[in-house]
Amino acid sequence: MAKTITVKGIGRVTARPDYVVLSMALETKDMDYGKAMSGAALHLEDLDRALTGVGFGKDDLKTTNFIADTSYTNVRKPSGEFERVFDGYAVRHNLRLAFDFDMARLAETLAAVTGCLSNPDLSVSFTVKDPSSINKEMLRSAAANAREKAEVLCQAAGVRLGELLAINYNWEELNVVSNTRYAMAEDCLAVPGMVKSMSIQPDDIDVSDTAAFMWAIE
């Protein structure tokens, strides 16, 4: 039976965020389906106008999710039991806007979004423009880490590391996002220059992943 050694390599990469992602959600609700859909369309038009007003193109705002559904609420009957009662049609539109990290640009964008009548739910995250480069660097790091461990183990055991026989890696999408949480109340966003004056540098992004490597032992 061939002798082998299997080692798990851990790849770690640290990167400075250079990209901002604004995640927004527009919600409309009405007892009439047509009015709910019309309201959702008006909200989107309002948000589009606000963003084009600060230099974004219409294609910059991307839809990530769109759901039009019935909504129900639980109402207690005189008997004490609860009954599901229809309370309208709910339309939820999730959108994404991404651009190069710049505090001045972020400031005017947040002011535009919070100032529009559609009033979307808003969250801000910091990432990198090219996450594939982070993934490649991390895989190289994992391979180097595994080989170093394997060589140390073989040296300690008095044997030689042979040829690489197999690599086992789970290709899952990595969450390449800074842990920095950025949130400001709408009252603060409405103050001219408030966001721009807060010159922050998001925390570095730390990502890690593993891969298993199997070598022959000579």
matplotlib code that plots the C-alpha trace (Angstrom):
import matplotlib.pyplot as plt

x = [0.0, 1.4, 2.3, 0.7, 0.4, -2.6, -2.3, -4.9, -3.5, -4.8, -4.7, -5.0, -5.1, -5.5, -6.7, -7.5, -11.1, -11.3, -15.0, -18.3, -21.5, -24.8, -27.6, -31.1, -34.6, -37.8, -41.1, -44.6, -47.9, -51.5, -54.8, -55.0, -52.4, -52.2, -51.6, -48.9, -47.1, -47.5, -46.2, -43.2, -42.5, -42.7, -40.4, -37.8, -38.1, -37.6, -34.5, -33.2, -33.6, -31.8, -28.8, -28.6, -28.6, -25.3, -23.7, -24.7, -26.0, -29.3, -27.5, -25.4, -28.4, -28.8, -31.8, -30.7, -34.2, -37.8, -40.8, -44.5, -46.6, -49.7, -49.5, -51.5, -51.7, -52.9, -56.1, -57.5, -61.2, -63.6, -63.1, -59.5, -58.2, -56.2, -57.2, -55.1, -56.5, -55.4, -53.9, -52.7, -50.1, -46.5, -43.8, -40.2, -37.4, -33.8, -31.1, -27.3, -25.1, -21.3, -18.5, -14.9, -14.3, -14.2, -15.6, -16.8, -18.6, -20.1, -21.3, -23.1, -24.6, -26.0, -27.4, -29.1, -30.6, -31.8, -33.2, -35.5, -39.2, -38.9, -36.9, -35.2, -33.8, -30.0, -26.8, -23.2, -20.4, -16.8, -15.2, -12.7, -13.4, -11.7, -12.4, -11.0, -7.5, -8.0, -9.2, -6.2, -3.8, -5.5, -5.3, -1.6, -1.2, -3.1, -0.9, 2.3, 1.0, 0.1, 3.5, 5.4, 3.5, 4.0, 7.7, 8.1, 6.2, 8.2, 11.5, 10.4, 9.4, 12.6, 11.0, 10.9, 7.9, 7.0, 4.8, 1.4, -1.4, -4.6, -6.1, -9.5, -11.1, -14.7, -15.4, -17.7, -18.0, -16.1, -17.5, -14.8, -16.2, -14.7, -16.1, -16.4, -20.0, -21.0, -24.3, -25.5, -29.0, -30.9, -30.8, -27.0, -27.0, -29.2, -26.6, -24.4, -20.8, -21.5, -20.5, -17.7, -16.2, -15.9, -12.9, -12.8, -10.6, -12.5, -10.8, -8.8, -10.6, -9.3, -10.3, -9.2, -10.0, -8.7, -7.7, -6.5, -3.4, -2.2, 1.4, 3.1, 5.8, 9.1]
y = [0.0, 3.4, 5.7, 9.2, 12.3, 14.6, 18.1, 20.9, 24.2, 27.5, 30.5, 34.0, 37.3, 40.9, 43.6, 47.3, 48.1, 50.1, 49.7, 50.8, 48.9, 50.5, 48.0, 49.5, 48.2, 49.9, 48.7, 49.5, 48.2, 48.7, 46.8, 47.2, 45.2, 47.8, 50.6, 48.6, 48.0, 51.6, 52.8, 50.6, 52.0, 55.6, 54.8, 53.4, 56.4, 58.8, 56.9, 56.9, 60.7, 61.2, 59.1, 60.5, 63.9, 63.2, 61.7, 58.0, 56.4, 54.5, 51.2, 51.7, 50.8, 47.0, 44.9, 42.1, 40.9, 41.8, 40.2, 41.1, 39.0, 39.0, 40.1, 38.8, 39.7, 37.6, 39.0, 37.7, 36.7, 37.1, 33.4, 34.1, 32.2, 34.0, 34.3, 35.2, 38.3, 39.7, 43.2, 44.1, 43.4, 44.0, 44.8, 44.7, 45.8, 45.2, 47.2, 47.5, 50.5, 50.1, 52.6, 53.3, 54.2, 58.0, 59.8, 62.8, 60.5, 58.5, 61.7, 63.1, 59.7, 59.1, 62.6, 62.0, 58.7, 59.8, 63.0, 61.3, 60.6, 56.8, 56.7, 53.3, 51.2, 51.6, 49.8, 50.5, 48.0, 48.2, 45.6, 45.3, 45.9, 42.6, 39.9, 37.2, 38.5, 38.1, 34.5, 33.6, 35.0, 33.1, 29.8, 30.4, 31.0, 27.8, 25.7, 27.2, 26.7, 23.0, 22.2, 23.8, 21.7, 18.5, 19.1, 19.7, 16.6, 14.4, 15.8, 15.1, 11.5, 10.9, 10.5, 12.4, 14.2, 12.8, 13.9, 15.7, 13.2, 15.1, 18.5, 18.8, 22.2, 23.4, 26.1, 28.3, 32.1, 34.1, 37.1, 39.6, 42.5, 44.7, 44.3, 48.0, 49.0, 52.3, 53.9, 57.5, 58.8, 60.5, 63.8, 63.7, 62.9, 65.9, 68.2, 69.6, 68.3, 66.0, 62.7, 64.3, 65.7, 62.2, 61.0, 57.3, 54.5, 51.1, 48.3, 45.9, 42.8, 39.6, 36.4, 32.8, 29.5, 25.9, 23.2, 19.6, 18.4, 14.8, 13.8, 10.5, 9.7, 8.3]
z = [0.0, -1.0, 1.9, 1.7, 3.8, 3.8, 5.1, 5.3, 4.1, 5.5, 3.2, 4.7, 2.9, 4.2, 1.8, 2.0, 0.9, -2.3, -3.2, -1.6, -2.0, -1.1, -0.5, -0.7, -0.2, -1.5, 0.0, -1.2, 0.2, -0.9, -0.8, -4.6, -6.6, -9.4, -6.9, -5.1, -8.4, -9.5, -6.2, -6.5, -10.0, -8.7, -5.8, -8.2, -10.6, -7.6, -6.5, -10.1, -10.4, -7.1, -8.2, -11.8, -10.1, -8.5, -11.6, -11.7, -14.8, -14.9, -15.4, -12.3, -10.0, -10.1, -9.0, -6.7, -5.7, -6.6, -4.8, -5.2, -2.8, -0.7, 2.9, 5.9, 9.5, 12.5, 14.1, 17.4, 17.1, 20.1, 20.7, 21.4, 18.4, 15.7, 12.1, 9.1, 7.5, 4.1, 4.6, 1.1, -1.6, -0.6, -3.2, -2.2, -4.5, -3.4, -5.2, -5.3, -6.1, -6.2, -6.8, -6.0, -2.4, -1.9, 1.1, -0.9, -3.4, -0.5, 1.2, -1.9, -2.7, 0.8, 0.9, -2.4, -1.4, 2.0, 0.5, -2.0, -1.3, -1.8, 1.5, 1.0, 3.8, 3.3, 4.4, 3.5, 3.1, 2.1, -0.2, -3.0, -6.7, -7.8, -5.3, -7.7, -7.1, -3.3, -3.9, -6.1, -3.5, -0.8, -2.7, -3.3, 0.5, 1.3, -1.0, 0.4, 4.0, 3.3, 1.6, 4.5, 7.0, 5.0, 4.6, 8.4, 9.2, 6.7, 8.0, 11.6, 10.6, 8.7, 5.3, 2.0, 0.6, -2.8, -5.7, -5.1, -5.6, -5.0, -4.0, -2.3, -2.2, -1.6, -4.2, -2.1, -2.6, -0.1, 1.7, 0.9, 3.0, 5.7, 9.2, 9.5, 10.2, 8.8, 9.8, 10.3, 11.3, 8.5, 10.6, 10.4, 6.7, 6.0, 7.5, 4.6, 4.8, 7.8, 6.0, 4.0, 7.2, 8.7, 6.9, 7.8, 6.6, 6.7, 8.5, 6.4, 5.0, 6.5, 4.6, 5.1, 3.5, 3.5, 1.0, 1.6, -0.2, -0.4, -1.3, -1.7, 0.9, -0.4]

ax = plt.figure().add_subplot(projection="3d")
ax.plot(x, y, z, "-o")
ax.set_aspect("equal")
plt.show()
